Amino acid sequence: MGYQVQTVVDLEKCTGCGRCVAVCPSECLALVDGRCRVVKDRCMHCGQCGAVCADGAVRVTDLTVPVPAAIQTNDRAAQLFQIVSMRRSCRNYTQAPVSTGILQDLVTFGLWAPSGTNAQKWAFTILPDRAAVVSFAVAVAAFYRRTNRQAENPLLRLYTKLFRGDVLGRYRRRYYDQIRDALDRFDHRGEDLLFHGATAAIVISVDQSASCAHDDAIHAAQNIVLAAEAMDLGSCLIGFAVEAARRDRRIGQHLQLPAGHHIYSVVAIGHPRYPYPHPSGRRPLSPRIVSAKDTGGLS
Ligand SMILES: Cc1cc2nc3c(=O)[nH]c(=O)nc-3n(C[C@H](O)[C@H](O)[C@H](O)COP(=O)(O)O)c2cc1C
């Protein structure tokens, strides 16, 4: 996670509302003299800063807004595109709860996802309120606390490298500092950098006997995040929780998952604190078209 920042701020237009600062996941922006400024040189190019700016003052220069031509003539495609392009990973929630009925509706959208061999061997575990989310976050944080302690130990890093590859060394280089900072802020300032203060979550687990367990969960999760957008809710996929659950099966036990189930997706849900008036953008990319004559299949 780290490309050179391509964010530019038009100081004439910036009103100093601070929304771009609040939504930037890489904490690259800050208010200086009442105006947004870039203060770090690495970012994810997610475009959240420009998407949230109601004044059109912030722009990530290497992002474009690709629009399918079909939306000009096809209303259903246009509606779908509106939902797909306006969905953002939400990392700022209000404290308002999401009703259990709405969370169940989101799960119903998930159920409509395709699954390999139509297995549908999934379970959707709803964490219905902030207390349930925090309880799960504490279990996930315990895993990262242990892993950080292990990564601090040079002898353990060497031992692991000899027998299991450089897993701990890699972790130490890539994640250790970020996790230490997040745990510190969680412990001392009550900041939740894992679930971002979400008031609910949906955990998708799938029975290991399913032919495409991972893919099934991902498709269900995508339905859920799009449905959340359509219902004016914020959502965010929490890969850090999935990774912890993959490495420490006790995290699944914390949720009393059905036997044989593994967690493949965790979706934070809540009411977004800030509206996003614009789409964020994507790096420009054209599809590769390979016809049969290119592969020598047909002459
Ligand atoms: C598999 C996966 C895991 C992710 N894990 C996290 C996470 O742990 N925390 C987080 O804040 N965002 C997470 N994200 C959100 C991405 O950072 C986000 O999708 C990306 O920056 C693009 O922004 P957008 O979703 O607003 O378009 C994850 C996304 C995916 C697809």
The ligand as a Tripos MOL2 file, in Angstrom:
@<TRIPOS>MOLECULE
LIG
   31    33     1     0     0
SMALL
NO_CHARGES

@<TRIPOS>ATOM
      1 C1        -10.5180   -8.2210   -0.3660 C.3       1 LIG1
      2 C2        -10.5630   -6.8130    0.1710 C.ar      1 LIG1
      3 C3        -10.1390   -6.5680    1.4670 C.ar      1 LIG1
      4 C4        -10.2070   -5.2660    1.9840 C.ar      1 LIG1
      5 N1         -9.8300   -5.0540    3.2810 N.ar      1 LIG1
      6 C5         -9.9290   -3.8210    3.8120 C.ar      1 LIG1
      7 C6         -9.6210   -3.6100    5.1940 C.ar      1 LIG1
      8 O1         -9.2340   -4.5260    5.9370 O.2       1 LIG1
      9 N2         -9.7790   -2.3530    5.6870 N.ar      1 LIG1
     10 C7        -10.2240   -1.3100    4.9030 C.ar      1 LIG1
     11 O2        -10.3500   -0.2110    5.4060 O.2       1 LIG1
     12 N3        -10.5130   -1.4920    3.5960 N.ar      1 LIG1
     13 C8        -10.4020   -2.7130    3.0300 C.ar      1 LIG1
     14 N4        -10.7370   -2.9220    1.7180 N.ar      1 LIG1
     15 C9        -11.2400   -1.7850    0.9030 C.3       1 LIG1
     16 C10       -10.2400   -1.3330   -0.1770 C.3       1 LIG1
     17 O3         -9.2010   -0.5980    0.3980 O.3       1 LIG1
     18 C11       -11.0390   -0.4880   -1.2030 C.3       1 LIG1
     19 O4        -11.9570   -1.3280   -1.8680 O.3       1 LIG1
     20 C12       -10.1700    0.1950   -2.2520 C.3       1 LIG1
     21 O5         -9.3300    1.1490   -1.6560 O.3       1 LIG1
     22 C13       -11.0220    0.9020   -3.3220 C.3       1 LIG1
     23 O6        -11.8770    1.8660   -2.7320 O.3       1 LIG1
     24 P1        -13.4740    1.8160   -2.8990 P.3       1 LIG1
     25 O7        -13.9370    0.5000   -2.3410 O.co2     1 LIG1
     26 O8        -13.9960    2.9930   -2.1390 O.co2     1 LIG1
     27 O9        -13.7580    1.9080   -4.3760 O.co2     1 LIG1
     28 C14       -10.6840   -4.2030    1.1710 C.ar      1 LIG1
     29 C15       -11.1160   -4.4700   -0.1280 C.ar      1 LIG1
     30 C16       -11.0740   -5.7590   -0.6180 C.ar      1 LIG1
     31 C17       -11.5520   -6.0440   -2.0210 C.3       1 LIG1
@<TRIPOS>BOND
     1     1     2 1
     2     2     3 ar
     3     2    30 ar
     4     3     4 ar
     5     4     5 ar
     6     4    28 ar
     7     5     6 ar
     8     6     7 ar
     9     6    13 1
    10     7     8 2
    11     7     9 ar
    12     9    10 ar
    13    10    11 2
    14    10    12 ar
    15    12    13 ar
    16    13    14 ar
    17    14    15 1
    18    14    28 ar
    19    15    16 1
    20    16    17 1
    21    16    18 1
    22    18    19 1
    23    18    20 1
    24    20    21 1
    25    20    22 1
    26    22    23 1
    27    23    24 1
    28    24    25 2
    29    24    26 1
    30    24    27 1
    31    28    29 ar
    32    29    30 ar
    33    30    31 1
@<TRIPOS>SUBSTRUCTURE
     1 LIG1         1 GROUP 0 **** ****
